[in-house]
Amino acid sequence: MLEFSFWDILSNLLLAARWTVLLSVIAFVAGGLAGLLVLMARVAPVPPLQRLAKLYIELFQGTPLLMQLFIVFFALPLVGIETSPWTAAALALTLFTSAYLAEIWRGCVEAVPKGQWEASASLAMGFSEQMRWVVLPQALRIAVPPTVGFSVQVVKGTAVTSIIGFVEITKAGTMITNATFQPFLVYGLVGLLYFALCYPLSLSAKALERKLNVAR
Amino acid sequence: MAYRFDFTSLWDYAPVLVHGVATTVGLTVAGTVLGVGIGIAGAAARNSASRPLRLAVGAYVELIRNTPFLVQLFFIFFGLPSLGIRMPEWAAAVLAMVVNLGAYSTEIIRAGIDATPKGQVEAGASLGMTGPQIFRYIILGPAMGKIWPALSSQIVIVMLGSSVCSQIAAEELSFAANFIQSRNFRPFEVYFAATALYLALAVLTRWILARLGDRLFLKGAARA
């Protein structure tokens, strides 16, 4: 029978970690861009648009990521799009991320004092000018720590994509466990790898928060 | 050929869905009660005089908050039996939820405790109250009231997160959905229905927790 050394297990998990990282980056970047659009709709002075964005956010925050993944995975073929675990995972995580980031950023935009809106309006700025030149630059400062903090949720969210067969750290762990029968060791290592990815992000979110509070 | 949606075949499986919803609710209630209990104990421990205890609780909180729930669940259900600790699926699911919510609520409740004005603690001490008495009668109530909305959101997140417990065959709602779609071959309709049920559960949970919060803490807040 084939023997697996500790190094075999670890190296295979590390190889799979590439896909966790790549999927996290794609979801975070694409989700950030989409989140910006949702944010605009959420705070624009157009009530129907606001309601639509609110519904979008509620839907994603009120349902499990696993169900979102399944729906994307099984819905795309219905509209004729050939889907793979890769595309389904990337799309579902992007949508999930956009909803959460839009809600986080809405809080930051609302934290900008009302006088700033009024002052810029009195300078005859339109909504997009107000956002671009007055509100967003100020909201951005407050938004950095919680945004970095949320990236931890994105990395952890990628673990759920193992269930639709995307091979990242968790799926690799399951496959290695099935071959080695050492679940304690393998899942322990899997947990530590996630910790190694997430803890620096958590720490930097905390450090940024402290730095910004001191500056104010 | 265009796909024809057919939700009618779901009716035959309604009892399966009901069983799934009931299990999800059961897991959530057990996980919440025990998890928040651990959170209160953890928050108290983080404020204790003992440095090793503070460090141990801090390590627990960071370890759990920086690893995925699914991996925690797998570690408990597949990993712990190597140490001779075996449990049924539902118990592993509850334990994972308790451990997970315990860590988050420790952090949330600690924030509430930190917001307690120092003068109140000193006032309690000057009345001859002991440390545990001060914690129980002065600090805890207002602290829980302050962080109740944050704690409620976390409870909803844990309820939604319990969907991955289907992966260890705990028979909750997403397990029911997997089961049905393997029988009627209509995955989209099944998962759509399950998602709608989760959404309803999330709205209901938020509503119940808000009412409960009013009941438990509004009186105290009005007095303060």
Interface residues (C-beta under 8 A of the other chain):
Chain A: L59 Q61 G62 T63 P64 L65 L66 M67 Q68 F70 I71 F74 A75 L78 V152 K156 G157 T158 A159 V160 S162 I163 T170 G173 T174 T177 Q182 P183 F184 V186 Y187 G188 V190 G191 Y194 F195 C198 Y199 S202
Chain B: Y3 E62 L63 R65 N66 T67 P68 F69 L70 V71 Q72 F74 F75 F78 G79 L80 P81 S82 L83 V156 L160 G161 S163 V164 S166 Q167 S174 A177 P187 F188 Y191 F192 A194 T195 Y198 L199 A202 V203
